[in-house]
Amino acid sequence: MRLLTTLVGWIALTSLASTASAFPSQTQNAFPGLPPFSWPVDLQNAGDGSDRLFVVEKDGRIWVFENSPTVNSKTLFLDISAGVRNDGSNGLLALAFHPDYENNGTFFVMYNTITPNLSRWSRFHVSEDPNVADPLSETILFEIPQTNPCHKGCALAFGADGYLYISIGDDCKGWPAQDLMELMGKLIRIDVNNTAPGLEYAIPVDNPLVGNPNGWREEVYAWGFRNPWRFSIDHPETDRIFLADVGEATWEEINIVTKGGNYGWIKMEGTECWPNPAVCDTLGMNAVPPIHQYAHGGEVGNAVIGGHVYRGPTLPALWGKYVYADVAFGTFALWFDGASWTSQLIESNTPTRQYSSFGLDEDGELYVVSLYGGIYRFVDTSTDVGASPPALSLHAHPNPFQQSTTFRFESPFDQDAEIHIYNVGARRVATLPAHAGAVTWDGINAQGNELASGVYFAQLHVDGRIVATRQVVIVR
């Protein structure tokens, strides 16, 4: 049986892809001054305007650090390692911050417990120190008994509807994926802002199985998944849910998940019946086919790693494309070309970059996490700008803002420096002098008019060269 389950197996794989990249992009160490992480499996930002990044280590630790290429230290944000089962695919696997984290300080994790063997989803709170969580603040949302050390498939993300979406693997059993009385092998959706009798959460009234007479779990949003190792929501552009599901014998697949959809496993793998493609028993399933599938390459063990639709400001060739990885092959871009979904290699893998996950910073810039401990970012290689991490960084707070925001950079400049503000159409709408290490912008354009609500991009220019970019959002 081929599994994306034992992480030892992930590392043992070698690079198999050699196709030339179709994109002027490559990955490089985003934070060369940081000590390496130990088995990192997730990267998130808090969405609170602080421009910090949080890295999840499989053994039960979460670290926080400043999102700067020159950062050289990290702070232990949460340590629950004493209670985390860390073998096979078990561990602390996923993190999500509440959309209102800046005000309520709550975040959510999934981990496996030692005794008994459970998958557990919990809420925690930050302490009075913004860089340290309170380990005693845990509220357990729900738990699922586990019998195997594989197929946890977990990811957490909030949708535009404010609900928490959770992907759950089938625990190597297979059959729970089609059993609607089970949460395994599903994408579920819950309301963590309210509670229902007997629950630490509520169930959205428009979940597809609400009110069913069969005892089916009403948390279920979609089903038929094997090991959904990472999903993401393309918010706010399309709100599509992109989910990567690791295959068993022949196909890796990427799905766009819709409410109430059945994605086939354990009766289907990709677009084929399983285990025998010549014998189909899918009557009444109405299985939703993946938007993309690819066959395993020359060795057993290739596995898809779900990523994000890129919406950042610095990589125009990748904008609007879904970026994902294969643990053995490298990174890829997937997009709809008007007729079909097309996938192209971005960068081949290397033996020291076995990827486990992707993450975004507050600007939408994309990072990929290596099991060997490094955090890599995508850079544009079409020009010499971006060939190495910028020497400076640009921060904005508050962000989003109503009346004004203050841009800060790492140090004052002796050189000529300006901040250029662009709208989403790449038109410059304002220019700010930036000589003192900080400048406040009131959302007024070059003509003295108040700009409308929306997304804008600030670029820090020093001697005519772009050295940092920051996305800012105006909310009127």
C-alpha positions in Angstrom: 0.0 0.0 0.0 1.3 3.4 -1.0 0.8 6.0 1.7 1.6 9.7 2.4 1.7 8.6 6.0 5.0 7.8 7.4 7.0 11.0 7.2 10.2 8.9 7.2 9.0 7.7 3.8 8.6 11.3 2.6 12.2 12.1 3.3 13.5 8.9 1.7 12.2 9.9 -1.7 14.5 11.4 -4.3 13.9 14.0 -6.9 12.2 12.5 -10.0 11.2 15.5 -12.1 13.5 17.1 -14.7 11.1 19.0 -16.9 12.2 22.6 -17.5 10.2 25.2 -15.6 7.6 27.2 -17.6 7.6 30.0 -15.1 10.2 32.7 -14.3 10.1 31.7 -10.7 12.2 29.7 -8.2 12.3 29.1 -4.5 15.0 30.2 -2.1 15.5 30.3 1.6 13.2 33.0 2.9 14.8 33.4 6.3 18.5 32.3 6.0 19.3 33.7 9.5 16.7 31.5 11.3 17.8 28.2 12.9 16.1 25.3 11.0 12.8 24.0 12.2 12.2 20.4 13.3 9.8 18.6 11.0 7.7 21.7 10.1 4.3 20.8 8.7 2.3 24.1 8.5 2.9 27.8 8.2 0.3 30.5 8.9 -0.1 34.2 9.5 -2.4 35.6 12.2 -4.1 38.2 10.0 -3.8 40.8 12.7 -1.6 43.3 10.9 1.5 42.3 12.9 3.2 40.7 9.8 4.4 37.7 11.9 4.6 34.1 10.7 3.9 31.0 12.7 5.4 27.6 11.9 4.0 24.3 13.2 6.4 21.5 14.2 5.0 18.0 14.1 6.3 17.2 17.6 3.9 19.7 19.2 5.5 23.1 19.0 4.5 26.3 17.3 7.1 29.1 16.7 6.5 32.7 15.8 8.9 35.2 14.2 9.0 38.5 12.3 8.4 38.2 8.6 11.7 39.7 7.6 14.5 38.2 5.5 17.0 39.4 8.1 15.2 37.8 11.1 17.5 35.6 13.2 15.4 34.6 16.1 12.1 32.9 16.8 9.9 32.7 19.9 8.1 29.5 21.2 4.5 30.4 20.8 2.9 27.1 22.0 4.4 23.9 23.4 2.0 21.0 23.9 4.6 18.4 22.9 4.2 16.4 26.2 0.7 15.4 25.1 1.3 14.9 21.3 1.6 11.5 19.7 4.5 11.9 17.2 4.8 8.8 15.1 3.9 8.0 11.5 1.5 10.8 10.4 0.5 11.5 13.9 1.5 14.8 15.5 0.5 18.5 15.7 -0.5 18.9 12.1 -2.6 22.1 11.5 -3.2 25.7 12.7 -5.8 28.3 11.9 -6.3 31.8 13.5 -9.8 33.1 14.1 -10.7 35.9 11.5 -11.0 38.3 14.5 -7.8 37.1 16.2 -6.6 40.7 16.6 -9.4 41.2 19.0 -10.3 37.8 20.5 -6.8 36.1 20.5 -8.2 32.7 19.6 -6.7 30.1 17.4 -7.4 26.4 16.5 -5.2 23.4 16.2 -5.4 19.7 15.3 -3.1 17.1 17.0 -3.0 13.4 17.9 -3.0 12.4 21.6 -0.9 9.8 23.2 -3.3 7.8 25.3 -5.9 7.1 24.1 -5.0 7.5 20.4 -7.3 10.3 19.3 -7.3 13.0 16.7 -8.2 16.2 18.6 -9.4 19.6 17.4 -9.0 22.4 20.0 -9.2 26.1 20.6 -6.5 28.0 22.4 -6.0 31.7 23.4 -3.0 33.9 23.3 -1.6 35.1 26.7 -0.9 38.7 27.6 2.3 38.4 25.7 1.3 38.5 22.0 4.1 36.1 21.1 3.2 33.4 23.7 0.0 31.4 23.8 -1.6 30.2 27.0 -1.2 26.4 27.0 -3.8 26.1 29.8 -6.5 27.8 27.7 -7.4 24.7 25.7 -11.0 23.9 24.9 -11.5 20.6 23.1 -14.0 21.0 20.2 -14.2 17.3 19.3 -12.2 14.1 19.0 -12.1 11.1 16.8 -10.6 7.7 17.9 -7.8 6.5 15.7 -6.5 3.0 15.1 -3.7 3.5 12.5 -0.7 5.9 12.3 -1.7 7.2 8.9 -4.1 9.3 6.7 -4.8 12.2 9.1 -5.1 14.5 6.1 -5.8 17.5 8.3 -6.0 21.2 7.4 -7.9 24.1 8.9 -9.2 27.2 7.3 -11.9 29.8 7.8 -14.2 30.6 4.9 -15.6 34.0 3.9 -18.8 32.8 5.7 -16.9 32.8 9.0 -17.1 29.1 9.5 -14.2 26.8 10.2 -13.5 24.1 7.5 -11.6 21.0 8.5 -10.3 18.2 6.3 -10.0 14.8 7.9 -8.3 11.6 6.5 -9.8 8.1 6.5 -7.3 6.7 9.1 -6.1 4.2 6.5 -9.5 2.4 6.7 -11.0 3.5 3.4 -14.6 2.7 4.2 -15.3 5.8 6.4 -15.0 8.1 3.4 -18.4 6.9 2.1 -20.0 6.4 5.5 -21.9 9.6 6.4 -22.2 8.6 10.0 -18.4 9.1 10.3 -16.3 12.3 10.1 -13.3 10.5 8.7 -12.6 11.0 5.0 -14.6 14.2 4.9 -14.4 18.0 4.7 -16.5 19.3 7.5 -17.8 22.8 8.4 -18.6 24.1 11.9 -19.5 27.4 13.5 -17.0 28.0 16.3 -18.6 31.3 17.3 -21.7 29.6 18.7 -22.5 26.3 20.5 -25.3 23.8 20.2 -26.5 21.5 23.0 -23.9 19.0 23.9 -21.3 20.5 21.5 -18.5 23.1 21.8 -19.6 24.4 18.4 -22.7 24.9 16.3 -23.6 23.4 12.9 -24.3 25.8 10.1 -28.0 25.6 9.1 -27.1 25.3 5.4 -24.7 22.4 5.8 -25.9 19.8 3.2 -26.9 17.0 5.7 -28.7 19.2 8.3 -32.0 17.7 9.2 -31.4 14.3 7.6 -33.4 11.4 9.1 -30.6 8.9 8.8 -28.3 9.8 11.6 -25.7 11.2 9.2 -23.2 13.7 10.7 -24.5 17.2 10.1 -21.0 18.6 10.3 -20.2 17.1 6.9 -19.7 19.5 4.0 -18.3 17.1 1.4 -17.1 13.5 1.5 -15.2 10.7 -0.4 -11.6 11.7 0.5 -8.7 9.4 1.3 -6.0 11.6 2.7 -6.8 15.3 2.0 -3.4 16.7 2.8 -4.1 20.4 2.7 -6.9 22.4 1.2 -7.2 26.2 0.8 -9.9 28.7 0.1 -9.3 31.3 -2.6 -10.7 34.2 -0.6 -11.8 36.8 -1.4 -11.4 36.4 -5.2 -13.5 33.3 -5.9 -14.0 31.5 -2.6 -13.3 28.2 -4.3 -12.0 25.4 -2.1 -9.0 23.7 -3.6 -8.3 20.3 -2.0 -5.4 17.9 -2.8 -6.2 14.2 -2.1 -3.3 11.7 -1.9 -4.0 8.6 -4.0 -3.6 4.9 -3.2 -2.3 3.1 -6.3 -2.4 5.2 -9.5 -3.6 8.8 -9.3 -2.9 11.9 -7.3 -5.8 14.4 -7.5 -6.8 18.0 -7.0 -10.5 18.9 -6.5 -12.6 22.0 -6.3 -14.9 21.1 -3.5 -18.6 22.0 -3.6 -21.2 21.6 -0.8 -22.6 18.1 -0.7 -20.1 16.7 -3.2 -19.0 13.1 -3.2 -15.4 12.8 -4.4 -15.4 9.1 -4.9 -13.0 7.4 -2.5 -13.1 4.4 -1.6 -14.9 3.4 -4.7 -13.0 5.7 -7.0 -9.4 7.0 -7.3 -9.3 10.0 -9.5 -11.6 9.3 -12.5 -11.2 5.6 -12.3 -13.0 2.9 -10.3 -11.0 1.4 -7.5 -9.5 -1.1 -7.0 -10.4 -2.5 -10.4 -10.9 0.1 -13.1 -12.6 -2.5 -15.3 -15.3 -3.1 -12.6 -17.4 -0.2 -11.5 -20.0 -0.1 -8.7 -20.7 3.5 -8.4 -24.5 3.5 -8.9 -26.0 6.6 -7.2 -22.7 8.1 -6.1 -22.7 11.0 -8.5 -19.0 11.3 -7.9 -17.5 14.6 -8.7 -14.3 14.2 -10.8 -11.1 16.0 -9.9 -10.1 19.1 -11.9 -6.6 17.6 -12.2 -5.0 14.2 -11.7 -1.6 12.8 -12.4 -0.1 9.4 -12.4 2.6 8.3 -10.0 6.1 8.7 -11.3 8.8 6.1 -11.4 8.8 5.2 -7.7 6.2 4.3 -5.2 5.5 7.1 -2.7 4.8 10.2 -4.8 2.2 12.3 -3.0 0.4 15.6 -3.8 0.8 18.5 -1.3 -2.0 21.0 -1.5 -1.2 24.7 -1.8 -2.9 28.0 -2.6 -4.1 30.2 -5.4 -1.4 32.9 -5.7 -2.8 36.4 -5.2 0.3 38.2 -4.1 1.8 41.3 -5.7 5.3 40.2 -6.8 4.9 37.2 -9.1 2.7 38.2 -12.0 3.3 35.0 -13.9 1.7 33.0 -11.1 -1.1 35.3 -10.3 -4.5 33.5 -10.2 -2.8 30.1 -10.5 -3.1 27.3 -8.0 0.4 26.4 -6.7 0.8 22.9 -5.4 3.7 20.4 -4.9 4.5 16.7 -5.1 6.7 15.5 -2.3 9.1 13.9 -4.8 8.7 16.0 -8.0 8.7 19.7 -7.0 6.3 22.6 -7.3 3.6 23.1 -10.0 1.1 25.7 -11.2 -2.4 24.7 -12.2 -4.9 27.0 -14.0 -7.9 27.0 -16.2 -7.0 28.1 -19.7 -10.5 28.7 -20.9 -11.0 25.1 -22.1 -9.3 22.8 -19.6 -7.1 22.8 -16.5 -3.4 22.9 -17.3 -0.5 22.1 -15.0 3.1 23.1 -15.4 6.2 22.5 -13.4 7.5 25.6 -11.6 10.7 24.1 -10.1 12.1 20.6 -9.7 12.6 19.2 -6.3 15.9 18.7 -4.6 16.9 16.0 -2.2 17.0 18.5 0.7 13.6 20.1 -0.1 10.9 17.5 0.6 7.9 19.8 0.9 5.2 19.2 3.5 3.0 22.3 3.2 2.4 25.8 1.9 1.6 29.1 3.6 0.8 32.7 2.9 1.9 35.9 4.7 -0.4 38.8 5.2 0.4 40.2 1.7 -0.5 36.9 0.0 3.1 36.0 -0.7 3.6 32.3 -1.0 5.9 30.1 1.1 6.6 26.4 1.0 7.7 24.4 4.0 10.4 21.7 3.8 10.5 18.7 6.1 14.2 19.3 6.4 13.5 22.5 8.3 13.7 25.3 5.8 11.0 27.8 4.8 11.3 28.8 1.1 9.7 31.6 -0.8 8.9 32.0 -4.5 10.8 34.8 -6.2 10.6 36.2 -9.7 13.7 35.4 -11.8 12.6 37.3 -14.9 14.7 40.3 -13.7 17.6 40.6 -11.2 15.1 42.2 -8.7 14.1 39.4 -6.4 17.0 37.1 -7.2 17.9 37.3 -3.5 15.7 38.2 -0.5 15.2 42.0 -0.2 17.5 43.6 2.3 14.6 45.6 3.8 11.1 45.0 4.7 8.0 47.2 4.8 5.2 46.9 7.4 1.8 48.6 7.7 -0.4 48.9 10.8 -3.3 48.9 11.1 -4.0 46.8 8.0 -6.9 46.8 7.0 -7.5 50.5 7.9 -10.2 53.1 7.8 -8.6 56.5 8.4 -4.9 55.9 8.1 -2.1 53.4 8.3 1.6 53.8 9.1 4.3 52.3 7.0 7.4 51.3 8.8 10.7 49.9 7.5 13.7 48.4 9.2 15.8 51.5 9.3 16.0 55.1 8.2 17.6 55.7 4.8 20.4 58.0 3.6 19.4 57.3 0.0 16.4 58.7 -1.8 13.4 56.6 -0.7 9.7 56.7 -1.7 6.6 54.5 -1.2 4.5 54.1 -4.3 0.9 53.1 -3.9 -0.8 51.1 -6.7 -4.3 49.9 -7.2 -5.1 46.4 -8.3 -4.9 47.6 -11.9 -1.2 48.4 -11.4 -1.9 52.1 -11.7 0.1 54.3 -9.3 -2.3 56.4 -7.3 0.0 58.0 -4.7 3.6 58.7 -3.9 4.9 59.1 -0.3 8.3 60.4 0.7 10.0 57.9 3.1 13.1 59.3 4.7 12.5 58.8 8.4 11.8 55.1 8.8 8.0 55.7 9.0 5.3 57.5 7.0 1.6 57.7 7.6 -0.9 57.5 4.7 -4.5 58.6 4.9 -5.8 56.8 1.9 -5.7 59.9 -0.2 -4.6 59.8 -3.8 -2.2 62.1 -5.7 -5.2 64.4 -6.6 -6.2 64.8 -3.0 -9.3 62.5 -3.3 -10.2 59.8 -0.9 -9.7 56.3 -2.4 -12.4 53.8 -2.3 -12.4 50.6 -0.2 -10.3 47.9 -1.7 -6.9 46.3 -2.0 -3.8 48.4 -2.8 -0.1 47.7 -3.0 2.7 49.7 -1.4 6.2 49.4 -2.8 9.2 50.8 -1.1 11.7 52.2 -3.6 15.3 53.1 -2.6 17.4 54.7 -5.3 14.8 53.7 -7.9 14.9 50.0 -7.0 12.0 48.1 -5.4 13.2 46.6 -2.2 9.9 45.6 -0.5 6.2 45.3 -1.2 3.2 45.3 1.1 -0.5 44.7 0.4 -2.8 47.2 2.2 -6.6 47.2 2.4 -8.8 50.2 2.9 -12.2 49.6 4.6 -14.4 52.7 4.5 
